[in-house]
Amino acid sequence: VQNVQGGWIDVPPTESNILICNIGELSEIWTGGYFLATPHRVLRHSSNNNSRTSLPIFYNPKLDTVMESINTDSLPWERSQQNQQRRKNNKLMRSVGENSFKSLARSHPQVFQTHHSDLRILEDGMIERR
């Protein structure tokens, strides 16, 4: 998992029946920040002989969908505001298409620049014409 300073923290498997679930930006938007999107990557360390299964599942509504937050008042857990770790360079947008395009630009900057040289990525992750 990536921390707010940009460093990576190992999440070693502790037992064989543990499930770690990293959620994406749409879940954060949908829950109004109740669940936070987790910057993450999956590595298998050669020193670890335990098996590990990674199962990515992606879901996206139509690109013209505008996400609305659900009511989370009845959910049992309250997140302390001081522990919320949001990346400053990753503004979340309720428009699925705009948010997906921003994520593509952020995750694959060389591909983005090759195919969209008329656009640039701003510090907050937003995109504008050059």
N, C-alpha and C positions, 0 to 999 in steps of 0.2 A: 504494500500500500504506500502511496506517496504522501509524505507529510507536507505541511504548508511551507516549509523551507525548500522544498523540491527534492529532498532526499528520499531514498527508498527504505522501507522498514520490512524486514522479513516477517512472514506470518507462517512459521513452521507448523506442519501437521502435528497435532498432539496425540490423536487417537485415530483409528481407522474409520470411525463412524462420524466424523466431524464434517459438517457442510459449511463452507464459507461462501457467502453470496454478496457479490459486488453489484450494486445497481447503477443504472445510468441516469443521464440528465433528465429524461422525460419523467422518470419516477420522482425525481426531486421537484420538478415543476408541478406534476400532478398532485403531490402531497404538500405543496406549499412549503417545502423545506423540512418536513417531518422526517423524511429519509433524505440523506445527502448522497449525491453521486460520488463515487469513489474512484479517483485516478488509481489505476492498478495495472499490473502486468503479471504474467504467470511464468515462473522460471522453475526448472527442475535442476536442483543442485546435484552434481555428479557424486558428491560425498554421501548423498542420501539414497539408500537402497529401497526405501519404501515406495510403493506405487502411488501415483497421484493422478486423478482424472480431472481434466478441465473440460467443462461443457458450456461453451458460450451460447446463449440464447438471446437473440435480438428481436425486438418488436418495435414497430413504427406504424402509426396511423398514416393516413394519406398526407401528403406533403402540405396540402392547403388547410390542414386541421390546426385550429388554435386551441391550445391546452388550457383548460380551466382547472383550478385547484379544487380538490374535494374537501369536505369538512372533516377535519381531523380531531375535533374537540372531544370525541368519545374514545379516542385511542388512549391506551393506558400509560404511555411513556411520555415524559416531558423532557425535551432537550434543553440543556442549559445554553443560553445565548453565548456565553463565553467560550464554549467548546465547539461552536460552529466553525468549521474550517472551509472557507470558500476561496477558490483561486480568484485573485483580483483580475487576471487576464482571461476570464471565461464568463462573460455575461450570458445568462440564460435567457432565451427568448421563447415566448409562448407559441410562436408560429413554428410548427414542426419542420417545415421546409427551410426556413431561415436558420434554425438551430442546427439542423443536419448539415447545411452548407458550411456554417461556421465551424462545426466539428471536423468536417473533412479538411478544411483549410488549416486548422490547428494541428490535426493529426498527421497530415501528409503535405507539408508545406512545399516540397519540391514538385509534387504532382499538381498541386493547386497553382503554383506559379507557372508551370508549363502550359496549363490549359486555360488559365485566367490571368494572363499578364496585365490585363486592363484593371485589375482589382488589387487592393492591398489589405492586409490584416492590421487593424489598429491594436493598441496596447490592451484594450479590454476584450479583445477577441472579435469585435465587430468587424464587418467588411465594408469597404467603400470603394467607389471608382477612383482611379488615379487622376 
